[in-house]
Amino acid sequence: MQIERAKQLSREINMIPLINLVFLLLIFFLVAGSIEKFDIIALEVPVADSGKVLDEGHIVIVLGRYDEVILNDELVAKTDLKSLVAEQLKNNPRKIITLKADARLDAKKMIEVMNMLREAGGQNLSLVTQSLN
């Protein structure tokens, strides 16, 4: 006995809802994500009454509360800082050196680093502070 079967209609796969979903996810992640640069260690920069906003220089040095020294997002030893900065200033000694120091850092330590930068050939030093507003 043979029973006739009904023919199944072939369905086409519609890609438009998938494309809509991909674009929706792309827009969501563009809006939800932030491309903000953050410091490697937590800093509380000092407050200043005056000052002007400068672009961050070509060389960025972060001095942490517990004697951490970060040169251009890389943790370095304090003893190596002078030679590394001198190497970066070799081609352009007029580069701006941006110094971000924690407000609770001892002033003697910051002055010691500033002297090291001067000995390395640094001419333009910019200290990062936050405004009173």
ROFIVEX-340009 format. One record per atom (N, C-alpha, C): atom name; residue in one letter; residue number from 1; x, y, z. Coordinates in nm, 2 decimals. Example, Ala and Ser with C-alpha at 12.3 -4.5 7.8 and 13.67 -1.06 7.14 Angstrom:
2
{N,A,1,{1.32,-0.57,0.78}};
{CA,A,1,{1.23,-0.45,0.78}};
{C,A,1,{1.32,-0.33,0.78}};
{N,S,2,{1.28,-0.22,0.71}};
{CA,S,2,{1.37,-0.11,0.71}};
{C,S,2,{1.29,0.00,0.79}};
This chain:
133
{N,M,1,{0.08,-0.11,0.00}};
{CA,M,1,{0.00,0.00,0.00}};
{C,M,1,{0.09,0.12,0.00}};
{N,Q,2,{0.06,0.21,-0.09}};
{CA,Q,2,{0.14,0.33,-0.10}};
{C,Q,2,{0.05,0.45,-0.07}};
{N,I,3,{0.10,0.53,0.02}};
{CA,I,3,{0.02,0.65,0.06}};
{C,I,3,{0.09,0.77,-0.01}};
{N,E,4,{0.01,0.85,-0.07}};
{CA,E,4,{0.07,0.97,-0.13}};
{C,E,4,{0.10,1.08,-0.02}};
{N,R,5,{0.21,1.13,-0.02}};
{CA,R,5,{0.25,1.23,0.08}};
{C,R,5,{0.24,1.37,0.01}};
{N,A,6,{0.20,1.46,0.10}};
{CA,A,6,{0.19,1.60,0.06}};
{C,A,6,{0.33,1.66,0.04}};
{N,K,7,{0.34,1.73,-0.07}};
{CA,K,7,{0.47,1.79,-0.09}};
{C,K,7,{0.50,1.90,0.01}};
{N,Q,8,{0.62,1.91,0.06}};
{CA,Q,8,{0.66,2.01,0.15}};
{C,Q,8,{0.71,2.13,0.07}};
{N,L,9,{0.66,2.25,0.10}};
{CA,L,9,{0.70,2.36,0.03}};
{C,L,9,{0.84,2.40,0.09}};
{N,S,10,{0.93,2.43,0.00}};
{CA,S,10,{1.06,2.48,0.05}};
{C,S,10,{1.06,2.62,0.09}};
{N,R,11,{1.11,2.66,0.21}};
{CA,R,11,{1.11,2.79,0.25}};
{C,R,11,{1.24,2.86,0.22}};
{N,E,12,{1.23,2.98,0.18}};
{CA,E,12,{1.36,3.06,0.16}};
{C,E,12,{1.40,3.12,0.30}};
{N,I,13,{1.52,3.12,0.32}};
{CA,I,13,{1.57,3.18,0.45}};
{C,I,13,{1.59,3.33,0.42}};
{N,N,14,{1.52,3.41,0.50}};
{CA,N,14,{1.52,3.55,0.49}};
{C,N,14,{1.63,3.61,0.58}};
{N,M,15,{1.72,3.68,0.52}};
{CA,M,15,{1.84,3.73,0.59}};
{C,M,15,{1.82,3.87,0.65}};
{N,I,16,{1.71,3.94,0.61}};
{CA,I,16,{1.69,4.08,0.65}};
{C,I,16,{1.67,4.09,0.81}};
{N,P,17,{1.60,4.01,0.88}};
{CA,P,17,{1.60,4.02,1.02}};
{C,P,17,{1.73,4.00,1.09}};
{N,L,18,{1.81,3.91,1.03}};
{CA,L,18,{1.95,3.89,1.09}};
{C,L,18,{2.03,4.01,1.07}};
{N,I,19,{2.03,4.07,0.95}};
{CA,I,19,{2.10,4.20,0.93}};
{C,I,19,{2.05,4.31,1.02}};
{N,N,20,{1.92,4.32,1.04}};
{CA,N,20,{1.87,4.42,1.14}};
{C,N,20,{1.92,4.39,1.28}};
{N,L,21,{1.93,4.27,1.32}};
{CA,L,21,{1.98,4.24,1.45}};
{C,L,21,{2.13,4.27,1.47}};
{N,V,22,{2.21,4.25,1.36}};
{CA,V,22,{2.35,4.28,1.37}};
{C,V,22,{2.37,4.43,1.38}};
{N,F,23,{2.29,4.51,1.30}};
{CA,F,23,{2.31,4.65,1.31}};
{C,F,23,{2.26,4.70,1.45}};
{N,L,24,{2.16,4.64,1.50}};
{CA,L,24,{2.11,4.68,1.63}};
{C,L,24,{2.21,4.66,1.74}};
{N,L,25,{2.28,4.54,1.74}};
{CA,L,25,{2.38,4.51,1.83}};
{C,L,25,{2.50,4.60,1.81}};
{N,L,26,{2.54,4.63,1.69}};
{CA,L,26,{2.65,4.73,1.66}};
{C,L,26,{2.62,4.86,1.72}};
{N,I,27,{2.50,4.91,1.70}};
{CA,I,27,{2.46,5.05,1.76}};
{C,I,27,{2.46,5.04,1.91}};
{N,F,28,{2.41,4.93,1.97}};
{CA,F,28,{2.41,4.92,2.11}};
{C,F,28,{2.55,4.92,2.17}};
{N,F,29,{2.64,4.85,2.12}};
{CA,F,29,{2.78,4.85,2.17}};
{C,F,29,{2.85,4.98,2.15}};
{N,L,30,{2.82,5.05,2.04}};
{CA,L,30,{2.88,5.18,2.02}};
{C,L,30,{2.84,5.28,2.12}};
{N,V,31,{2.71,5.27,2.15}};
{CA,V,31,{2.65,5.37,2.25}};
{C,V,31,{2.69,5.33,2.39}};
{N,A,32,{2.68,5.20,2.42}};
{CA,A,32,{2.71,5.15,2.56}};
{C,A,32,{2.85,5.15,2.60}};
{N,G,33,{2.94,5.12,2.50}};
{CA,G,33,{3.08,5.12,2.53}};
{C,G,33,{3.14,5.25,2.53}};
{N,S,34,{3.24,5.27,2.61}};
{CA,S,34,{3.31,5.40,2.62}};
{C,S,34,{3.46,5.37,2.58}};
{N,I,35,{3.51,5.47,2.50}};
{CA,I,35,{3.65,5.46,2.46}};
{C,I,35,{3.73,5.56,2.53}};
{N,E,36,{3.72,5.56,2.66}};
{CA,E,36,{3.78,5.66,2.75}};
{C,E,36,{3.91,5.60,2.80}};
{N,K,37,{4.02,5.67,2.79}};
{CA,K,37,{4.14,5.63,2.85}};
{C,K,37,{4.14,5.64,3.00}};
{N,F,38,{4.19,5.54,3.06}};
{CA,F,38,{4.18,5.54,3.21}};
{C,F,38,{4.33,5.51,3.26}};
{N,D,39,{4.35,5.56,3.38}};
{CA,D,39,{4.48,5.54,3.44}};
{C,D,39,{4.50,5.40,3.49}};
{N,I,40,{4.62,5.35,3.49}};
{CA,I,40,{4.64,5.21,3.53}};
{C,I,40,{4.63,5.20,3.69}};
{N,I,41,{4.67,5.31,3.76}};
{CA,I,41,{4.66,5.31,3.90}};
{C,I,41,{4.56,5.42,3.94}};
{N,A,42,{4.50,5.41,4.05}};
{CA,A,42,{4.40,5.52,4.09}};
{C,A,42,{4.48,5.64,4.14}};
{N,L,43,{4.45,5.75,4.09}};
{CA,L,43,{4.52,5.88,4.13}};
{C,L,43,{4.42,5.98,4.18}};
{N,E,44,{4.46,6.06,4.28}};
{CA,E,44,{4.38,6.17,4.32}};
{C,E,44,{4.48,6.29,4.29}};
{N,V,45,{4.46,6.36,4.18}};
{CA,V,45,{4.55,6.47,4.14}};
{C,V,45,{4.52,6.59,4.23}};
{N,P,46,{4.62,6.67,4.25}};
{CA,P,46,{4.61,6.79,4.34}};
{C,P,46,{4.52,6.90,4.27}};
{N,V,47,{4.46,6.98,4.35}};
{CA,V,47,{4.37,7.09,4.31}};
{C,V,47,{4.46,7.22,4.29}};
{N,A,48,{4.43,7.29,4.18}};
{CA,A,48,{4.50,7.42,4.16}};
{C,A,48,{4.40,7.53,4.13}};
{N,D,49,{4.43,7.65,4.18}};
{CA,D,49,{4.35,7.77,4.16}};
{C,D,49,{4.36,7.82,4.01}};
{N,S,50,{4.48,7.81,3.96}};
{CA,S,50,{4.50,7.86,3.82}};
{C,S,50,{4.56,7.75,3.74}};
{N,G,51,{4.56,7.77,3.61}};
{CA,G,51,{4.62,7.68,3.52}};
{C,G,51,{4.55,7.68,3.39}};
{N,K,52,{4.61,7.62,3.29}};
{CA,K,52,{4.55,7.61,3.16}};
{C,K,52,{4.55,7.46,3.11}};
{N,V,53,{4.45,7.43,3.03}};
{CA,V,53,{4.44,7.30,2.98}};
{C,V,53,{4.53,7.28,2.86}};
{N,L,54,{4.62,7.18,2.87}};
{CA,L,54,{4.71,7.14,2.76}};
{C,L,54,{4.68,7.00,2.72}};
{N,D,55,{4.71,6.98,2.59}};
{CA,D,55,{4.70,6.84,2.55}};
{C,D,55,{4.81,6.76,2.62}};
{N,E,56,{4.78,6.63,2.64}};
{CA,E,56,{4.88,6.55,2.70}};
{C,E,56,{5.00,6.54,2.61}};
{N,G,57,{5.12,6.55,2.67}};
{CA,G,57,{5.24,6.55,2.59}};
{C,G,57,{5.27,6.42,2.53}};
{N,H,58,{5.38,6.42,2.47}};
{CA,H,58,{5.43,6.29,2.41}};
{C,H,58,{5.48,6.19,2.51}};
{N,I,59,{5.52,6.24,2.62}};
{CA,I,59,{5.57,6.15,2.73}};
{C,I,59,{5.48,6.17,2.85}};
{N,V,60,{5.42,6.07,2.90}};
{CA,V,60,{5.33,6.08,3.02}};
{C,V,60,{5.40,5.99,3.13}};
{N,I,61,{5.42,6.06,3.24}};
{CA,I,61,{5.47,5.99,3.36}};
{C,I,61,{5.37,6.00,3.47}};
{N,V,62,{5.34,5.88,3.53}};
{CA,V,62,{5.24,5.88,3.64}};
{C,V,62,{5.32,5.83,3.77}};
{N,L,63,{5.31,5.91,3.87}};
{CA,L,63,{5.37,5.88,4.00}};
{C,L,63,{5.26,5.84,4.10}};
{N,G,64,{5.26,5.72,4.14}};
{CA,G,64,{5.16,5.67,4.23}};
{C,G,64,{5.19,5.70,4.38}};
{N,R,65,{5.09,5.67,4.46}};
{CA,R,65,{5.10,5.70,4.60}};
{C,R,65,{5.20,5.61,4.67}};
{N,Y,66,{5.22,5.49,4.62}};
{CA,Y,66,{5.32,5.40,4.68}};
{C,Y,66,{5.44,5.38,4.59}};
{N,D,67,{5.49,5.49,4.54}};
{CA,D,67,{5.62,5.49,4.46}};
{C,D,67,{5.61,5.42,4.33}};
{N,E,68,{5.49,5.40,4.27}};
{CA,E,68,{5.49,5.34,4.14}};
{C,E,68,{5.52,5.45,4.04}};
{N,V,69,{5.60,5.41,3.94}};
{CA,V,69,{5.64,5.50,3.83}};
{C,V,69,{5.59,5.43,3.70}};
{N,I,70,{5.51,5.50,3.63}};
{CA,I,70,{5.45,5.45,3.50}};
{C,I,70,{5.49,5.55,3.39}};
{N,L,71,{5.57,5.50,3.29}};
{CA,L,71,{5.61,5.58,3.18}};
{C,L,71,{5.54,5.53,3.06}};
{N,N,72,{5.45,5.62,3.00}};
{CA,N,72,{5.37,5.58,2.88}};
{C,N,72,{5.30,5.45,2.90}};
{N,D,73,{5.22,5.43,3.00}};
{CA,D,73,{5.14,5.31,3.03}};
{C,D,73,{5.23,5.19,3.06}};
{N,E,74,{5.35,5.20,3.10}};
{CA,E,74,{5.44,5.09,3.12}};
{C,E,74,{5.51,5.11,3.26}};
{N,L,75,{5.49,5.01,3.35}};
{CA,L,75,{5.55,5.02,3.48}};
{C,L,75,{5.71,5.01,3.47}};
{N,V,76,{5.78,5.11,3.52}};
{CA,V,76,{5.92,5.11,3.52}};
{C,V,76,{5.98,5.13,3.65}};
{N,A,77,{6.11,5.10,3.67}};
{CA,A,77,{6.17,5.12,3.80}};
{C,A,77,{6.21,5.27,3.80}};
{N,K,78,{6.21,5.33,3.92}};
{CA,K,78,{6.25,5.47,3.94}};
{C,K,78,{6.39,5.50,3.89}};
{N,T,79,{6.48,5.40,3.91}};
{CA,T,79,{6.62,5.42,3.88}};
{C,T,79,{6.64,5.42,3.72}};
{N,D,80,{6.55,5.35,3.65}};
{CA,D,80,{6.56,5.35,3.50}};
{C,D,80,{6.49,5.47,3.43}};
{N,L,81,{6.42,5.55,3.51}};
{CA,L,81,{6.34,5.65,3.45}};
{C,L,81,{6.42,5.75,3.37}};
{N,K,82,{6.53,5.79,3.43}};
{CA,K,82,{6.62,5.89,3.37}};
{C,K,82,{6.67,5.85,3.23}};
{N,S,83,{6.72,5.73,3.22}};
{CA,S,83,{6.77,5.68,3.10}};
{C,S,83,{6.66,5.66,2.99}};
{N,L,84,{6.54,5.61,3.04}};
{CA,L,84,{6.43,5.59,2.94}};
{C,L,84,{6.38,5.72,2.88}};
{N,V,85,{6.37,5.82,2.97}};
{CA,V,85,{6.32,5.95,2.92}};
{C,V,85,{6.43,6.02,2.83}};
{N,A,86,{6.56,6.00,2.87}};
{CA,A,86,{6.66,6.06,2.78}};
{C,A,86,{6.66,6.00,2.64}};
{N,E,87,{6.63,5.87,2.64}};
{CA,E,87,{6.62,5.80,2.51}};
{C,E,87,{6.51,5.85,2.43}};
{N,Q,88,{6.39,5.88,2.49}};
{CA,Q,88,{6.28,5.93,2.42}};
{C,Q,88,{6.30,6.08,2.38}};
{N,L,89,{6.38,6.15,2.45}};
{CA,L,89,{6.41,6.29,2.42}};
{C,L,89,{6.52,6.31,2.32}};
{N,K,90,{6.59,6.20,2.28}};
{CA,K,90,{6.70,6.21,2.20}};
{C,K,90,{6.67,6.29,2.07}};
{N,N,91,{6.56,6.25,2.00}};
{CA,N,91,{6.53,6.31,1.87}};
{C,N,91,{6.47,6.45,1.89}};
{N,N,92,{6.39,6.47,1.99}};
{CA,N,92,{6.32,6.60,2.01}};
{C,N,92,{6.32,6.64,2.16}};
{N,P,93,{6.42,6.72,2.20}};
{CA,P,93,{6.43,6.75,2.34}};
{C,P,93,{6.32,6.85,2.38}};
{N,R,94,{6.24,6.90,2.29}};
{CA,R,94,{6.14,7.00,2.32}};
{C,R,94,{6.00,6.93,2.35}};
{N,K,95,{6.00,6.80,2.35}};
{CA,K,95,{5.88,6.72,2.38}};
{C,K,95,{5.82,6.76,2.52}};
{N,I,96,{5.69,6.77,2.52}};
{CA,I,96,{5.62,6.80,2.65}};
{C,I,96,{5.62,6.67,2.73}};
{N,I,97,{5.66,6.68,2.86}};
{CA,I,97,{5.66,6.57,2.95}};
{C,I,97,{5.54,6.60,3.05}};
{N,T,98,{5.44,6.52,3.05}};
{CA,T,98,{5.33,6.54,3.14}};
{C,T,98,{5.35,6.45,3.26}};
{N,L,99,{5.34,6.52,3.38}};
{CA,L,99,{5.36,6.45,3.50}};
{C,L,99,{5.23,6.45,3.58}};
{N,K,100,{5.18,6.33,3.61}};
{CA,K,100,{5.06,6.31,3.69}};
{C,K,100,{5.11,6.25,3.82}};
{N,A,101,{5.09,6.32,3.93}};
{CA,A,101,{5.13,6.27,4.06}};
{C,A,101,{5.01,6.27,4.15}};
{N,D,102,{5.01,6.17,4.24}};
{CA,D,102,{4.90,6.16,4.34}};
{C,D,102,{4.91,6.28,4.43}};
{N,A,103,{4.80,6.33,4.48}};
{CA,A,103,{4.80,6.45,4.57}};
{C,A,103,{4.86,6.41,4.71}};
{N,R,104,{4.86,6.28,4.74}};
{CA,R,104,{4.91,6.24,4.87}};
{C,R,104,{5.05,6.20,4.86}};
{N,L,105,{5.12,6.21,4.75}};
{CA,L,105,{5.26,6.18,4.73}};
{C,L,105,{5.34,6.28,4.80}};
{N,D,106,{5.45,6.24,4.86}};
{CA,D,106,{5.54,6.33,4.93}};
{C,D,106,{5.60,6.42,4.83}};
{N,A,107,{5.61,6.55,4.86}};
{CA,A,107,{5.66,6.65,4.76}};
{C,A,107,{5.81,6.63,4.73}};
{N,K,108,{5.88,6.58,4.82}};
{CA,K,108,{6.03,6.55,4.80}};
{C,K,108,{6.04,6.45,4.69}};
{N,K,109,{5.96,6.35,4.69}};
{CA,K,109,{5.97,6.24,4.58}};
{C,K,109,{5.93,6.30,4.45}};
{N,M,110,{5.83,6.39,4.44}};
{CA,M,110,{5.80,6.45,4.31}};
{C,M,110,{5.91,6.54,4.26}};
{N,I,111,{5.97,6.62,4.35}};
{CA,I,111,{6.08,6.71,4.31}};
{C,I,111,{6.20,6.62,4.27}};
{N,E,112,{6.22,6.51,4.33}};
{CA,E,112,{6.33,6.42,4.29}};
{C,E,112,{6.31,6.37,4.15}};
{N,V,113,{6.19,6.33,4.12}};
{CA,V,113,{6.16,6.29,3.98}};
{C,V,113,{6.17,6.41,3.88}};
{N,M,114,{6.13,6.53,3.92}};
{CA,M,114,{6.14,6.64,3.83}};
{C,M,114,{6.29,6.67,3.81}};
{N,N,115,{6.37,6.66,3.90}};
{CA,N,115,{6.52,6.68,3.88}};
{C,N,115,{6.57,6.57,3.79}};
{N,M,116,{6.53,6.45,3.80}};
{CA,M,116,{6.57,6.34,3.71}};
{C,M,116,{6.53,6.38,3.57}};
{N,L,117,{6.41,6.43,3.55}};
{CA,L,117,{6.36,6.46,3.42}};
{C,L,117,{6.45,6.58,3.36}};
{N,R,118,{6.49,6.67,3.44}};
{CA,R,118,{6.57,6.78,3.39}};
{C,R,118,{6.71,6.73,3.35}};
{N,E,119,{6.76,6.64,3.43}};
{CA,E,119,{6.89,6.58,3.40}};
{C,E,119,{6.89,6.50,3.28}};
{N,A,120,{6.77,6.44,3.25}};
{CA,A,120,{6.76,6.36,3.13}};
{C,A,120,{6.74,6.45,3.00}};
{N,G,121,{6.73,6.58,3.02}};
{CA,G,121,{6.72,6.67,2.90}};
{C,G,121,{6.58,6.72,2.88}};
{N,G,122,{6.49,6.70,2.97}};
{CA,G,122,{6.36,6.75,2.96}};
{C,G,122,{6.35,6.90,2.98}};
{N,Q,123,{6.28,6.97,2.88}};
{CA,Q,123,{6.28,7.12,2.89}};
{C,Q,123,{6.13,7.16,2.92}};
{N,N,124,{6.04,7.09,2.87}};
{CA,N,124,{5.89,7.13,2.89}};
{C,N,124,{5.82,7.03,2.98}};
{N,L,125,{5.79,7.07,3.10}};
{CA,L,125,{5.72,6.99,3.20}};
{C,L,125,{5.59,7.04,3.22}};
{N,S,126,{5.49,6.96,3.22}};
{CA,S,126,{5.35,6.99,3.25}};
{C,S,126,{5.30,6.91,3.36}};
{N,L,127,{5.25,6.97,3.47}};
{CA,L,127,{5.20,6.90,3.59}};
{C,L,127,{5.04,6.90,3.57}};
{N,V,128,{4.99,6.78,3.60}};
{CA,V,128,{4.84,6.76,3.59}};
{C,V,128,{4.78,6.79,3.72}};
{N,T,129,{4.68,6.88,3.72}};
{CA,T,129,{4.60,6.91,3.84}};
{C,T,129,{4.45,6.91,3.80}};
{N,Q,130,{4.37,6.92,3.90}};
{CA,Q,130,{4.22,6.93,3.87}};
{C,Q,130,{4.18,7.07,3.92}};
{N,S,131,{4.08,7.12,3.85}};
{CA,S,131,{4.03,7.26,3.88}};
{C,S,131,{3.94,7.25,4.00}};
{N,L,132,{3.92,7.37,4.06}};
{CA,L,132,{3.83,7.38,4.18}};
{C,L,132,{3.69,7.36,4.15}};
{N,N,133,{3.65,7.38,4.02}};
{CA,N,133,{3.50,7.38,3.98}};
{C,N,133,{3.45,7.24,4.00}};
